[in-house]
Amino acid sequence: MIRLGTGELTPATVARLADGPLHDPVGLDGPTADRMNRSVGLRDRLVASGEPLYGVTTGFGDRNIGHIPAAAAAELQHNLIRYHLVGSGPEACAPIVRATMLIRANCLARGCSGVRRDVVDLLLNCLRHDILPQIPERGSVGASGDLVPLCYLASLLIGEGTAVHRGERRPAREALAAAGLRPLDLQPKEALALINGTSFMAAFAVHAAAEARRLADVAEACTALAVEVLLGNRDHYHPVIHRQKPHPGQVRSAARIRALLDGSRLARDHAGVLHDNRADDDGAAPEHYRRLDHPIQDRYSVRCAPHVIGVLHDTLDWVDRWLDTEINSTNDNPLFDPDGDRVHNGGNFYGGHVGLAMDSLRVAVASVGDLLDRQLACVVDEKFSNGLTAGLTAPTAPGDPRAGLHHGFKGAQIACSALVAEALSLGMPATAFSRSTEAHNQDKVSMATIGARSTRTVTGLVFEAAAIQLAALCQAADLRGAHLLGPGTAEVYRLVRRHVAFMTADRRLDTELASLAEALRTSGTARGPGTALTSAAARTPGTAQAAAQAGPPARIAEDTHA
């Protein structure tokens, strides 16, 4: 059993469990339940004492100077939910909502929030029965937590509003009843504990980080294929180079690219480059200046790929640590410490760590997208592609009346540049836009939820760009001779061909590219050559067109390889 409130929950576990209804055993152990009970007991004693408790027997925010009778404390909690139902924008998708609910349950289970275990149990039961709140994405400033989005979650638990039950929209109370569940009768502090936290931003952040990790794998596969189709130099990824600048992500990325190039008959090593550039038949040095047939080293977008993708790897490593802490924290206010037997007023709802993590990750992801776009520009341009056709068009015989009628991947490269430009435009840190709000009580806020949402938007854009890049690279591989690819990149090639067929003549590609982008986005994270991409191949059928035409005519593959 995954024991909530004990620090066992990881970002990877959250992302996995949020894929569908909760089937894994998740719950509270005895010590955790006892701590929650003691926290509630402390809350009740303090309420009975007449001591003003923020958000329990006082108003909220700058209205905390108003002391409310204990008899009205429960009604205050219901009103807190209702006046925050002001969200807008698209509804968060089901995996984000499930992750939000699971993270919130985990945070409340730590036993410092003054809420009953009934609250956590109902959250988990809703996940088991796939009863989800409809949460608008917009409306959170990231402190005090995610007040507006999370009030939609709280509204479900009290049986108000609309829920989605197994994909069907229905009144929340009706959805709960269909599963044999009863709405909560809120006690003091419980609504505040539900909405005054960072769980919505954390849910977006967890999914953005998981997708970014898959993107790193995809980018390494793209780079390896680019090296092959450009007849590039595999020695740029030699371990000696990267041991001399041993950033862990850089070293890791170079090793993965090099492994993907093992067995390739297209990529060359440094000795092969020198051989191709020999001065004359006997290899003598030239007496005068002459232009080499092949550059000694490749362009930055190929040669420096580990230095770009490696930054993403290293960013993800510390982002995961920060997110692990965040999802296993008590992040509401006030806190009821059952061990110290006192209440504490603080600001754990502030999303600063999530905000900075997402701002940094977003820049790293967009930079990888830019890398892929630059590689693609080299591949589709006959002036830089080392012998490939313009736009990667299928070759035509001399005198063929179709010559010059087709443009291949010319339009796709324009679309890729647009996607990457949009991703780069979202690089401005959301945390830089703090606004004083709520009568200047919330005079410094994190805007972390905006940053987390934007980061997931950027990962989606870069997956779409990567799909274009991979389709073009596989077109180029067929022009060279796909049988010359190494085993690792050949595996990637086979996945791409499940979704995108060889382009013998100009045709629309949008449906095929969308299918490939979705396969890339939903594939499992790899720890070896090709597996990040090929794990999706068994689960995701390709388009009918790609299935009908799995590759180019043999003549093209055989006649045009280098």
Steps between C-alpha positions, in 0.01 A plus 500: 500500500613853424474670838391860467645763728825310553718648224472190279320666209727596209433716194535194278244310709257791480530515121447124473200485734335800332474319166166345596272405790689405814555124524823483702468461877536853639400606849596593853694291747425498872752763615394739222130465584581553867693818423208633297264428789727678746522803270119515485483469877734796539290700255180427692654591835624832366162580344328418829743724690377804312847580365476673159632258240578630153255369241322295764340763721620806307440631151744432218790702367491862606168424676684300765434775753138386527439242777209270413298296752594132512142406415541664159837339420357220283288740293809714447673202335215447252500869409876487443445244226214683337657842467810350336301329222616759247740300279517530123668350199516140381432220744804315627530155344423190704864404578565849640183486711581153633853608586361806680269284711769248586755766594243686713410181683868432564564849638199491732596152623814642660285589799574869548199645318230437758279291270334164560609188317150502347622776269793291375286187474242678283771634269638148455155348449423757231822399327407132525155561350636750244289789629684817408431870550495731199786739571559808282870556439507876557459702818792414730779742595693220671459643853297438710553180316245419229190646663282533190577166329492298821162635606351299211649188659355599838164571336486141375568366849205690646275383217463830320554583133566257218730199490630271228420140595669246273502754221138611545406843636243489778415689821768443763256372763353255249846375400596442862175318571548274198824379657348464846686805632365779718601867474705647781336701774791739542645571839704810595817550290427217255409709195798726561728196525365367171546817294790682670777287347727440201354176366362631169828663397686191619281276284585700189866506603517123552355435156715765333814347653400149390442622145826694500688186596347320204594794280864465599494141377325603179754777439787254534338269247448795264863602538629150428286478188616846393863391532429202278304670223748790489789250488627663817777428746415269790822592679339823621344278769822325603516455879844660521350832388220495752707376792694824464181697571315254720158654546299184572228578247751577226690177563174303508369654179823446308509136609143443387554660160818299450320179598226573247769538232660162575496286188412784266646482150415865433664680791878537478775531755784751487724260309229456241467875457875528446493215253226670299707817492831344397710740294568251223525128449814465712363722779775759466447846649404768243758752384234770459165592650213280389141463608422178686216285375359451851520723811725373778223559752123537482286805570415596857144367480649152457836528673374681811178301545617339829569846639141605423314180588730452799376826649148357482612179673670691781208740538263206531713345773462795735143572389406145602656553844307822551174345383554200725526736796198703389260209455604356838459827691232660713429810295196667651450747785459498796671180614389302805804326647381209713849438637560857616131544588475842340387678183745667259423770245733500199526503122560142383237558231749717309593329172846649460689174453251365248505835319877523462524130411245541222649825369840331474366179351298689241811679372695173486223325306461788254877500443485132406218583259719765343778244464269264310380779274859591411584137423194478277604814312828329408331179389242654266736752336702342220775758556575355845377140488803335343327375188135460598234635267343842548213467746574125517292444187506159337752498213374517143664359191649734237225637280223399740212748448438499876841652570469821698131454578548379858646677804499225763565620855534868414165589658561269796823681582314832503242352738776367725657845522163647597451242775845560643463877482178473700674280756789745531258792537365339818845504662435818699489397869150504644651565843608843373135608480413508869203732562375641827145372542223438753508846662882479516488207742638280222750767401761252373385193308677227303296467178630142506181351361530715190860386465411133542217521247726683254770237539260225405392709202863525392558125531202446271635743242842334501348153463323629188828642371677172577239309300578716196872453557472122527280472192756698301791302640338171403432637152870586480592157634305339217677721248836390642393139550320417825673161513821691581363636829633366828279262701395772745392755243346227284265429791402866507455494122255210528290689754485810283395295201201371698366855492655680202550339159779580256416805289521403133308814397365808676205420730349628821685377808308656789307189607805276486714751689233540769490123544878486538508796741243331723700176497813690603320689776344191656792258467682366804823663609804314369821401664650344191532557126170540323275371776341838578353504152448133427308433822214694342505299181333195646221706659420762236377405153629717220291677240343297224710675241824423682396139549419464132835640390762403755801612301634635173536306178811287519648686202514826693652345809760310302587758237545802722690382806851630551 
